[in-house]
């Protein structure tokens, strides 16, 4: 099983910086609150000077969404949506320890962090333009079909694991209590992304190691080295 972006995505978005993390050994009974509070405090400090719309990470995704024909104040990247809710409500709802941790890291870095249950991915996974035949499931389980040309995550069975690239994840591969192995994808387009994405991956990897006895692997992907093998490792 491998993850990659299509060559067309790299051509259309040459400034894309992407990192990937695979972890096995995740459970739903972990305590992540101290880490969530630590990362949330970093986000709060950044937002003290303005709103999420002022952050270069968010501005880069807004420009990208506009270039794809999407109204950026209607369709927001996931990190902007999280930051917006966090700014208005002061906290995010708790969902699952891993999701809560990924959300907090996304807040701190203002970068979308997608966590997918590997057991719910069929074969290889590619970020590519949709044909319109792929099937997406909302968090409520309702079926949708991405628009032709829309950027999505597609597996070998035709499941779309995202809508509008970093706008919404699929309920089909959402992390749940039975999740043990996850694939986490981090993508950014702002000027300092080449430094920030590796920093985010390292911080998240360290956090996972602090919370779970997990096997964690990370890598950066690029047009010249686009593939990441996320076959679950054999755990004795």
N, C-alpha and C positions, 0 to 999 in steps of 0.2 A: 504494500500500500504506500503510495507516495502522494505528496502535496506539491502543487506548483501553480504559478501564474502562467497563463498562455502567453506566447510571444506577442500576440496582438495587444495584450494588456501592457506589457513592457514598452511596446512601440508607442501606444497612445499616452502613456504616463511615465515618461523617462525619469521623472524625479521620484518615483516610488521607492521607498525604503521599506523592506519587509523582513520580519523575523518570525521564527516558528519555534514552538516549545512542545515537546511531548512528555507526558508524565503518567506513570503507572503507580498505583498504590493510593489513589484518592479515596477517601471515605466521607460520609456525611456527618460524622460525629466530632469533627475537629473544632478547636477553639481558635478563631481568627480575629476576634474583636480587637485585641491590642494592635495588631497590624493594620486592621481596617481603620482604626482611629488615627494611627500614625500617618497613613497615606492620605486620609481625608483631611487631616490638618494641613498637609502640604497644599492640597487643592484650595482649602479655605484661605490660605495665605496668598495664593495667586489671585483668587477672586476678590481679594480686598481692594485691589486697585481698579477693578472694573468688572465687566461681565465676561462670560465665556466667549462671546463674539469678538472680544478684543485680543484673544490669544492667537498667536501665529499658527499654532497647530490646527485650530478650528478654522481660521481664515483660509488655510490651504485646502482643507476639505470642502469649504463653501465654494471656492473657485472651481474645484474639480467637479462638484455636483452641478454647478452652473454650466460648465463646459459640456457636461453630459446631458444637458437639457432639463435638469431638475431644478425646481425652485428651492434654494437652500434653506429658506425659512419654513418651508413645508416639509421637506425631507432633510433631516439633519443626520449627520454621522452619529454613531452610537455614543462617542465620548461627549459630543456637544449635548445630546439629550440628557445624559447622566449629569453633566455639570449644571445644566439648566435646572433640573429637578433639585439637585443638591443645593444650589444657590437659593432657590425659593423655599425649600422645606427644611434645610439644615442637615439632612441625612437621607440615606437611601434605604428602601425596605430590605430586610434580610431575606434571602432566598435559599441559599445553600452556601456552606463555607467557601467553596472554591469560587462560586459566582460572586459572592460578597467581596472576596479578596481581589478578584480580577476587576470588579467594578471600582474598587478603591484605588487600585493601581492606575486604572484608566483615568480616574479623576485627577490623580496626582500629576500624571504626565499629559493629560488632555489628548490622549491618543487612543483610538479604538482598539479594544482587546476582545477578540472573539474566542470563546471556549466551547469546543464541540466534544460530545461523547463519541469516542472512537468506535464503540460497539454499534453506533447508529449510522456509521458511514459505510457505504457499500463500495469497496474497492478504492481506486484512486480518486483523489479530490483535486479539482482544478478551478482556479478563479478565471472565469472567461465570460465572454458575451453570451447571453442566453439566445436560444433559438425560438423560445416561446413554448416548447413542448415540455420543459422541465416542470416538476411539481414541487411546490413549496407548501409547507404546513405552518400556519400561525401558531402562536403559543396556546391558543384555544383549540387547535387541531383542525381548523378550517382550511380547505385546500385553496391554493392560488397558483397562478402561472406567471412567472416573470415575463415582462414585455420583451419581444425580440430586440436584441441589442443591449439589454440591461446587463450590467455586470453582476454576476452572482457566483456562488461556490457550488459546483456541480460534481456529484459523484458518478460512479460507473452505472448506477441504476437510474440515473436521471433525477435524483432528488436534488432540489435546490436548497442549499443550507443558509441562504441569505437573500434578502431583497435589497436592490439598489446598493450593492457592494457592502458598505459599512453602515447602512441605515437600520436594518433589522435582521436579527438571526432567526433561524427556523426553530419551531417547537419540536420538530422531528429529532434533532440532534442536541437539544438543550440538555445541560447537565441536570441530573436528577439523583435521587438517593442511591440508586443502583450503579451509578457511574463509578468506574474504577480507573479507566484510562482516558486521558483527554488530549486533544490537539488544540493548542492555543496559537492563534495567528495575530500578529501585531503589524499594522500598516500605517505609514505616515508619509506626508508629502511636503512638509515645511522645510525651511532652509537648514535647520540643524538636526534633521531627522537621522542623518547618518551617525550622529553621536547619541541622540536621544533613544532611538529604538534599541540599540545594544544595551544601553543603561537600563532601560525598562526590562528587557529580557533578563538581565543579571539580577535586578532587584526582585523580579517575580520568581526566578529560579531559587534565589536565596530564601524567599518567603515560603515557598512550597517546601523546601528542605527543612525549615524551622518547624513547620506545622505537621507534615506527614512524613512517614518513612518511605518517601516516594523515589522512584527511579526517574530522573529528569534529564532530558537532552535538549539542547538549544542549538540553533544555527541561524545565520542570516542567509536569505536567498536573494538571488539577483538574476538578471537576464542571462548572464554567462554561466550561472550555477543555480538553476531554478528549482531543482527537485529536492525534497526532503522526505526521507523514508520514515514513515511513522508507524511501521509495523510494531504492534505491542511487543515489548521485550519479554522473554521468558523469565518469570520470577520463581525462584526455587520455593 
